[in-house]
């Protein structure tokens, strides 16, 4: 037994060092050779010093980067110069695109800021609205199509702070292309409209409204038909030192569109309202608010339907995300000019939400956005995709005045 125990001890003694095998470069033999060779010894010392320097420099660099990144971020968020003295683009030019109500005058959502004397702005806007609504009751109606409203707008700065403008819309109706996208989105959020099962996708299902066997509205499939032309005027009545502005707005719509095909209302319309611009935080977040009323002057359709004044309202936020980009979030509300017809297609208040992006480069601007109807599907367009671009032409009087016409005074003073 003692012999067996001694043998087991020897085996354990031989196996144990193998498990704790020392790497070759740390073995006593390698260490002796390194110590005896001055070249190896000097290289190892240099490597050791270099590794320590790398760790020290790395720690210092990380601390320095964190410190300066925080300082830069703080300066960017708290200084009005972070947007290089740029003024906001203004809200997305939304309006009520429901085909029965868009024939009336609607003050488009706009900023209170006006152009300088002699400055000209040209803009091209297009809106693709998906319409689907049916009504069975006192009024029978079918509206299934897409409507494109492309408008050309020109504005000019007039004396005494006035801004004058004109808008010419061109309307088209056809089957469209937004149905598959809307169907997929509604199914994703479990909010599918059952009326969409009644018509094939991207089809012109019809556009007519009848009451007591009399046709009130009937619109054909057609492209690029002229609508009613609107003339607008605006003036800033109060301006604060921080860039806040309050403006009054007036507009009149001339009935040039054919009312028989629902391209126009067939009546003159007058409108007026207020517009407010206000910076909320370091001139990067802006608030825009519009409120107004429209007064149709006459009766519409062959049935001589009476129409009453209605209200338009909007609130928007614009975030200046940089020198060139802006982010928009908006809410719109429209009441109806029709009363006592007991039809969801003709009556009811419309509430919509919109979001979009804007891009600026020099005197050029472009934007894209989407408008979603959050009220009844019969009262408004189900979804609208809007695109637009604008170009400002500098006034020849700018050199004489000594400053650009589109520069905000409070930002100009702070600019270096």
WOCOR-V659930 format. One record per residue. N is the residue number from 0. RES is the residue in three letters. SS is DSSP state (2 for helix, 1 for strand, 0 for the rest). Layout:
N	RES	SS
N	RES	SS
This chain:
0	UNK	0
1	UNK	2
2	UNK	2
3	UNK	2
4	UNK	2
5	UNK	2
6	UNK	2
7	UNK	2
8	UNK	2
9	UNK	2
10	UNK	2
11	UNK	2
12	UNK	2
13	UNK	2
14	UNK	2
15	UNK	2
16	UNK	2
17	UNK	2
18	UNK	2
19	UNK	0
20	UNK	0
21	UNK	0
22	UNK	0
23	UNK	2
24	UNK	2
25	UNK	2
26	UNK	0
27	UNK	2
28	UNK	2
29	UNK	2
30	UNK	2
31	UNK	2
32	UNK	2
33	UNK	2
34	UNK	2
35	UNK	2
36	UNK	0
37	UNK	2
38	UNK	2
39	UNK	2
40	UNK	2
41	UNK	2
42	UNK	2
43	UNK	2
44	UNK	2
45	UNK	2
46	UNK	2
47	UNK	2
48	UNK	2
49	UNK	2
50	UNK	2
51	UNK	2
52	UNK	2
53	UNK	2
54	UNK	2
55	UNK	2
56	UNK	2
57	UNK	2
58	UNK	2
59	UNK	2
60	UNK	2
61	UNK	2
62	UNK	2
63	UNK	2
64	UNK	2
65	UNK	2
66	UNK	2
67	UNK	2
68	UNK	2
69	UNK	2
70	UNK	2
71	UNK	2
72	UNK	2
73	UNK	2
74	UNK	2
75	UNK	2
76	UNK	2
77	UNK	2
78	UNK	0
79	UNK	2
80	UNK	2
81	UNK	2
82	UNK	2
83	UNK	0
84	UNK	0
85	UNK	0
86	UNK	0
87	UNK	0
88	UNK	0
89	UNK	0
90	UNK	0
91	UNK	0
92	UNK	0
93	UNK	0
94	UNK	0
95	UNK	0
96	UNK	0
97	UNK	0
98	UNK	0
99	UNK	0
100	UNK	0
101	UNK	0
102	UNK	0
103	UNK	0
104	UNK	0
105	UNK	0
106	UNK	0
107	UNK	0
108	UNK	0
109	UNK	0
110	UNK	0
111	UNK	0
112	UNK	0
113	UNK	0
114	UNK	0
115	UNK	0
116	UNK	0
117	UNK	0
118	UNK	0
119	UNK	1
120	UNK	1
121	UNK	1
122	UNK	1
123	UNK	1
124	UNK	1
125	UNK	1
126	UNK	1
127	UNK	1
128	UNK	1
129	UNK	1
130	UNK	1
131	UNK	1
132	UNK	1
133	UNK	1
134	UNK	1
135	UNK	0
136	UNK	0
137	UNK	0
138	UNK	1
139	UNK	1
140	UNK	1
141	UNK	1
142	UNK	1
143	UNK	1
144	UNK	1
145	UNK	1
146	UNK	1
147	UNK	1
148	UNK	1
149	UNK	1
150	UNK	1
151	UNK	1
152	UNK	1
153	UNK	1
154	UNK	1
155	UNK	1
156	UNK	1
157	UNK	0
158	UNK	2
159	UNK	2
160	UNK	2
161	UNK	1
162	UNK	1
163	UNK	1
164	UNK	1
165	UNK	1
166	UNK	1
167	UNK	1
168	UNK	1
169	UNK	1
170	UNK	1
171	UNK	1
172	UNK	1
173	UNK	1
174	UNK	0
175	UNK	0
176	UNK	0
177	UNK	0
178	UNK	2
179	UNK	2
180	UNK	2
181	UNK	2
182	UNK	2
183	UNK	2
184	UNK	2
185	UNK	2
186	UNK	2
187	UNK	2
188	UNK	0
189	UNK	0
190	UNK	0
191	UNK	0
192	UNK	0
193	UNK	2
194	UNK	2
195	UNK	2
196	UNK	2
197	UNK	2
198	UNK	0
199	UNK	0
200	UNK	0
201	UNK	0
202	UNK	0
203	UNK	0
204	UNK	0
205	UNK	1
206	UNK	1
207	UNK	1
208	UNK	1
209	UNK	1
210	UNK	1
211	UNK	0
212	UNK	0
213	UNK	1
214	UNK	1
215	UNK	1
216	UNK	1
217	UNK	1
218	UNK	0
219	UNK	0
220	UNK	0
221	UNK	1
222	UNK	1
223	UNK	1
224	UNK	1
225	UNK	1
226	UNK	0
227	UNK	0
228	UNK	1
229	UNK	1
230	UNK	1
231	UNK	1
232	UNK	1
233	UNK	1
234	UNK	1
235	UNK	1
236	UNK	1
237	UNK	1
238	UNK	1
239	UNK	0
240	UNK	0
241	UNK	0
242	UNK	0
243	UNK	0
244	UNK	1
245	UNK	1
246	UNK	1
247	UNK	1
248	UNK	1
249	UNK	1
250	UNK	1
251	UNK	1
252	UNK	1
253	UNK	1
254	UNK	0
255	UNK	0
256	UNK	0
257	UNK	0
258	UNK	2
259	UNK	2
260	UNK	2
261	UNK	0
262	UNK	0
263	UNK	0
264	UNK	0
265	UNK	0
266	UNK	0
267	UNK	1
268	UNK	1
269	UNK	1
270	UNK	1
271	UNK	1
272	UNK	1
273	UNK	1
274	UNK	1
275	UNK	1
276	UNK	1
277	UNK	1
278	UNK	1
279	UNK	1
280	UNK	1
281	UNK	0
282	UNK	0
283	UNK	0
284	UNK	1
285	UNK	1
286	UNK	1
287	UNK	1
288	UNK	1
289	UNK	1
290	UNK	1
291	UNK	1
292	UNK	1
293	UNK	1
294	UNK	1
295	UNK	1
296	UNK	1
297	UNK	0
298	UNK	1
299	UNK	1
300	UNK	0
301	UNK	0
302	UNK	0
303	UNK	0
304	UNK	1
305	UNK	1
306	UNK	0
307	UNK	0
308	UNK	0
309	UNK	1
310	UNK	1
311	UNK	1
312	UNK	1
313	UNK	1
314	UNK	1
315	UNK	1
316	UNK	1
317	UNK	1
318	UNK	1
319	UNK	1
320	UNK	0
321	UNK	0
322	UNK	0
323	UNK	0
324	UNK	1
325	UNK	1
326	UNK	1
327	UNK	1
328	UNK	1
329	UNK	1
330	UNK	1
331	UNK	1
332	UNK	1
333	UNK	1
334	UNK	0
335	UNK	0
336	UNK	0
337	UNK	0
338	UNK	0
339	UNK	0
340	UNK	0
341	UNK	0
342	UNK	0
343	UNK	0
344	UNK	0
345	UNK	0
346	UNK	0
347	UNK	0
348	UNK	0
349	UNK	1
350	UNK	1
351	UNK	1
352	UNK	1
353	UNK	1
354	UNK	1
355	UNK	1
356	UNK	1
357	UNK	1
358	UNK	1
359	UNK	1
360	UNK	1
361	UNK	0
362	UNK	0
363	UNK	1
364	UNK	1
365	UNK	1
366	UNK	1
367	UNK	1
368	UNK	1
369	UNK	1
370	UNK	1
371	UNK	1
372	UNK	1
373	UNK	0
374	UNK	0
375	UNK	0
376	UNK	0
377	UNK	0
378	UNK	0
379	UNK	0
380	UNK	0
381	UNK	0
382	UNK	1
383	UNK	1
384	UNK	1
385	UNK	1
386	UNK	1
387	UNK	1
388	UNK	1
389	UNK	1
390	UNK	1
391	UNK	1
392	UNK	1
393	UNK	0
394	UNK	0
395	UNK	0
396	UNK	0
397	UNK	2
398	UNK	2
399	UNK	2
400	UNK	2
401	UNK	0
402	UNK	0
403	UNK	0
404	UNK	0
405	UNK	0
406	UNK	0
407	UNK	0
408	UNK	2
409	UNK	2
410	UNK	2
411	UNK	2
412	UNK	2
413	UNK	2
414	UNK	0
415	UNK	0
